[in-house]
Amino acid sequence: MSDSSSEVRLGTTEALDDAKAAIARFAEEARAVVTGMDLDLRRAWHWLDREMPAYWEGRIKRLEFELSEARNSLFRKKLQTQGTDRAGSAFVEKEEVRRLERLLEESRARLPLIRKWRVQLERELDEFHSRTRGIRDIAEGGFERPIDLLNRMANAIDAYSATTLPRRDSDPSSQAAKPETPADHTERESDA
């Protein structure tokens, strides 16, 4: 039985290949996650920066038009009922004017809120990009060094496995006659 601290057991480079594959999978998944999050945030930015202001500005214009029409209708109703006993019959028109004024006021209040949210989202986007820059850089190409290191290790193991080693027999004269390969060395170790 020999001293196990001086012996090296090398098998295949399968574990290194598995590690390389795992690193490549992680890089791809990290890239996909960061890209997906970035796309979602860009969609939110576009929605808040373009779609929402356009929606509320369009709604304000529509409500202004409807309010103008409702006021005209109320004015006509007042003219029709002026001097008659039907003076209270403009109630529906008055309520419609009040309702549209309330909706218009609420809609106008939305635009400053959207601007405020847009500024806040812009800050959050900057924060997101600064916090994910490291993982983004790694996912985009930072794994070449570890993969190169694993390749060099695999090449070194393959080169070592291809060399022949002298047999460790009790007879020193038989060492020159029978060279030992690393596979023979591993077999002998498993028999012991």
N, C-alpha and C positions, 0 to 999 in steps of 0.2 A: 504494500500500500504506500502510495507516495504522498507528499505534502500537498494538500488541495489548494493552499494559498498560492502556490507557484504555477498552477495549471489554469488554463483558460478554456472554457467550454464555449465554443462558437458553433452555432447551427446555421440556419439559413438567415437570410436578410428579410424574411417575411414580416417580422415585427416592425422593421424600419419602413417597409413598403406600406404596411397598415397605418403607421404614423403619418407618412406622407399623404396617404389618401384621406385620413381624418383631417389633417390640416387643410387640404384642398377643399374638402366638404365644408369645413367651418368657414373658410374664406368666402366661399360661394354663398353660404347661408347668411353670413354677416353682411355681405354686399347686398343681397336681396332684401334683408330686413331694413337696412339703412336707406336703401333706394326706395322701398315701399313707404317708409315713414316720410321721407323727403317729398315723394309725390303726393301723399295725403296732405301734408302741410302746404304744399304749393297750390293744391286744389282749394284748400280752405282760404288761402291768401287771395286767390283769384276770385272766389265767391265773395269775400268780404271787400275786396278792393274794386271789383268791377260789377259783379252781378247785383249785390245788395244796393249800392248807391243808385244804379240804374233802375232797379225795381222801385225803390222808395221815391225817386224823382219822378218816375212815370206815374206812380200812384198819386203823388201830390198834384201833378198836372191834371190827372183824371178827376180827383176830388175837387180841385179848384173849378173845373168845368162843371161838374155836377152841382157844386154849391152855387155857382152863378145861375145855372138853370133853375135850381130850387128857389133861389131868391127872386128870380123873374116870375116864377110860378106863384110865389107868395104875394108879390106885388100885384100881379093880375087878379088874384083871388080877392085881395083887399079892395081893388078898384071895382070889381064886380059886386062886392057885398057892401060897399060904402053907401051909407044912407038907408040901408035896409035893415030889417030885423035879423038878418043872417050874419051879423058881424062876427060871431064866434065860429063861423064855419071854416075859417082859415087855420084851425088847430092842427090838422094833418100837415099842412105845408110848413107851419112854424116848427113842428117837431122834426120834420125832415131837414130843415135848415140847421137846427141845433145838432142833430145827429151828424150831419156832414161837417159842421164846424169842429165838432169834437174829434171826428176821424182825421180831419185835416191837421188839427193841432197835434194829435198823436203821431201822425206820419211825419210832420216836420220835426218833431222831437227825435225821431229815429236817426236822421242824418248826422247830427253831432255825436250820437252814441256810436254809430258805425265808424266815424273818423277816430274816435277814442279806441275802439276795439282794434282798428287797423294798426294804430301805433303800438298797442300792446302786443298784438300778434307779431308785428315786425320785430319787437324786442325778443319775443319768445323764439322766433325763427333764428335770430342771431345767436341766442343762447344754445339752441339745439345744434346749430352748425358748429359752434365752437366746442361743444361737449362731445360731438360725434366725429370730430375731425380725426382724432387718433385712430378710432376703429375703422373709419373710412379709409385712411391712409394705409393701415395695415391690410385691410381687405382688398384694396386696389393694387397691392404689390409688395406689401411688407412681409410676405411669407416666403419670398425667394431665398432669403438667408437661411432660415431653418430647413427648408427643403434642400438647399445646396449642401448644408451640413449633413443631413441624413443621407444624401447621395454619396458624399465623400466617405461617410462611415460604412455604407453598404459596399462601396468599391474597395475600401480597406479590408473589410471582412472577406469579400470575394477573393481578393489578392492573397490574403493570408490562407484561406481555405485551399487555394491552388498550389501553395508551396508544400514541399515534402519535408517532414521532420524525421530525425533519426529515431529509431525504435528504442524504447527504454526496456531492454532485456537485462537479465542479470549478467549475461556474457557480453563484455564490452567489445569483443571482436565481431559479434554479430550485428552491431550497430551500423557498421559500414556496409554490410551486405544487404540489409533490409531497411530501406528508407520507410518512414512512417508518414502517412498523410494525416491531416487533422481529422478526417472521418474515422481512420483507424484508431486514433487517440480517443475519440468520443465513444467508439464501440467498446474499447478496452475499459473505459471509465464506467460504462453502463453495466459491464459484466462484473465489476468489482463490488 
